[in-house]
């Protein structure tokens, strides 16, 4: 669902179509940054887990539980899966995480911090 701004905004409802769209978007962004693009699947094979990561000789697969979960939780698991697949650590992981939320159409409007005036 591309929009004129180039952002991909996904509805809050989680479906397999939205999951596939998010997986393609995250894969494209990871590839553009020279990162390993994991495969995504749902659900995880291990019952009771929301996210699993499987490394093989052919790459990495991130499995995420979609059923009965908030859409933002699913997206967070997908983003963290890419970070884990690439073994990113701060500050690269933090930067990538923020960029992916922006790419998926989420913004953070923080309140301005009021600081007392500096005395010389």
N, C-alpha and C positions, 0 to 999 in steps of 0.2 A: 504494500500500500504506500507507494512513494507519494510524497507531498511536494509542492513547489519549493519549499525550503530545503529539500534534500533529506529531510528527516523522515524516519519511518515511525509513525505513531501507531501503536497497537492498542486495541480495546482492552479494558480491564478483564473481560471474560476470557478464560483460557480454553483454547480448543487446539486440536492437532494442526489445523491450518495456521493458526497464529504461532504455534510452536515451530512449524516448518519455516515460516517467514522470519521469525527471530533467529533460527539456526542459520539460515542463508545470510542474513544481515551480519551476524556475529562472525560467521566464516569469512565473508568478504572483508570485513574490517580487520580481522586477524591476518588474513593473507596480505592486505595492503601494508601492514606493519612488519611483514616478514616473519610472522609467527606461525607455528604449527596450527593447522585447522583441525580440530577434533571432529569426529563424527558425533552426531547427537541422535539419541533414541529415547523412547519412553515406552513403558516404565522401566525402572531398574529391575534387574533379575532378582535382586535380594529383597525379599518382602520386608516391609517396614522402614525402608530407607527412602529418603527424598531424593538423594543424588548419589551416584556411584561413578567411579572413574576406572576404566580398564585400559591398561597399557599392553600392547602386543607389538610384535615385530613390524606390523603394518601401520601402526599409529596408535591413537588414543580415541576411546569412545567415552562420551559423557552421557550417562543415562539419568533422566530426570522424571520424577513422578509428577504427572499433570493433573490427575483426577483429584477433585475435592481440595484444590489448593488455590490460594490467591495468585493472580497473574504475575504480580510483582515478585512474589516468592519464587515462581518458576523462572522468571527472567534473571533474578539474582543467582539462582543455582546455575543457570546456563553461563552467565558471565564468570562466576567463580570457577566453573569447569574449564573454561578457556585459560584462565589464570593458572589453575593447577596443572593443566596439560602442558603448559609452557614453563612451568616452575618459575613463574615471575615472583619477584620479591619487591618490597617497597624500595624506592619510590615508583618503580616502573609499574608494579601491580596497581598501585593507587591511581596513577595517571590513566592506565588502561581502563580500569573500572569506571572512572569518571567519564572518560570518553565514550565508553559503551552505553552508559545510561543516557548521555546526550544524544548519541546516534539513534537510540531507541525512542527518543522523543521526550525524555524526562528531564526536567529542570529543577534546580534548587534555588529558591528565592529566599536567601537568608536575610534576617533582619540586620540592619546596620549596627555595628558595635559602637557604642558611645564611649569615648574615652575622655578622661579628664585632660584639660590642657597641660602640655608639658611646660615645666618651669625650668628655665636655664640655670 
